[in-house]
Amino acid sequence: MQKIGTPHKKTTERKRDDGDMNNNNKRKRTTTTRETLAEIGPFRIPNFREVGEAEEKEGTLELTARTVAHIAREIVKFLLFQRNQIPLLYEDLISLRLLRREEEEQEQETEEEEENATTKKKRKRKSKKKSSKRSEKKLSNQIAQVERALMESLSEEEFASRRPVKRVAVCFGATANRPVETYIIDLEDVRYSARGTEEEEEAMREKKTKSAANRIVRAVMPHVAGLRTNPSRTSQKIWIFLRHEDTTSDIDDENDGRSAPKIETSNLFAMKRNLDGLFEHEEEGEEEDKRGERKNVKGNVFARIVLKSSSKPSSVIVPTPSCSWYQSRLVPKGFRFKETVR
């Protein structure tokens, strides 16, 4: 009887050992899912207007705050959709919101016409309509929050008043200090002026701005779509940061060739300390790889998208003042249709 029982014990022990090995492998897989795209790019932003020979020698760049802000917004819109923070493309969400508004207005008109005739059947219909209206109102509110955060935090006015913006950071996570995913738009080599020159060129400039933004998004697309790390199953809060100089100077750069009006900074951003370690990439003793792992990473994904001006930078050496990170006060939450429409 003892001989018959011993193999059974051995098999159970083997199964336990195999289970422990599988659990350890699973833990290793979960811990090594942190993915880093140290550098995507650099992608060049083209100049939109021909400059004279004298200006060209000085290295004048014809980028404006509107162009840079528009490109940053388009990149963030793509990231929101690609990483499952919004259920549709951003433009489709806005059109959906407009359709819902039109439907609500039509329903209000029909309700006003049927107010005089009240029956029991209509009361039941009203209770069903109320539940559907609540979900539709929640959906429209969520779209409005994302739209406001993008359009106001990454607006032309913010980029013009905080010029030059060195970097834009977008984080997905419950808190800003421990994000699940982090994306940096590097603008260190982008020089832009505060305002455009002539109103007649606005239509042409807007067309070229959209084409440049689409071209850059198409270049970024395969890198972000090729991430091995899957997006979070739950929607996260969207945190937006800008890095720029601590004090804005009254005198514009000599390369601009004109003085732009001074714009006061808004109260939409608040200065945040000790964020350099969260947004900077480690380069200690190793060459910077296109894809790898960060030792001090917080979250699953860290990616840096590098942009630069197509014109050559000027040879004038300007002392670099101290820069800080500023966090937007508008913090919307990503959403999906399952969370809103039942």
Secondary structure, 3 states (H helix, E strand, C coil): CHHHHHHHHHHHHHHHHHHHHHHHHHHHHHHCCCEEEEEEEEEEECCCCCCCHHHHHHCCCCCEHHHHHHHHHHHHHHHHHHCCCCCCCHHHHHHHHHHHHHHHHHHHHHHHHCCCCCCHHHHHHHHHHHHHHHHHHHHHHHHHHHHHHHHHHCCHHHHHHCCCEEEEEEEEECCCCCCCEEEEEEEEECCCECCCCCHHHHHHHHHHHHHHHHHHHHHHHHHHHCCCCCCCCCCCEEEEEEEEECCCCCCCCHHHCCCCCCCCCCCCEEEECCCHHHHCCCCCCCCCCCCECCCCCCCCEEEEEEEEECCCCCCCCCCCCCEEEEEECCCCECCCHHHHCC
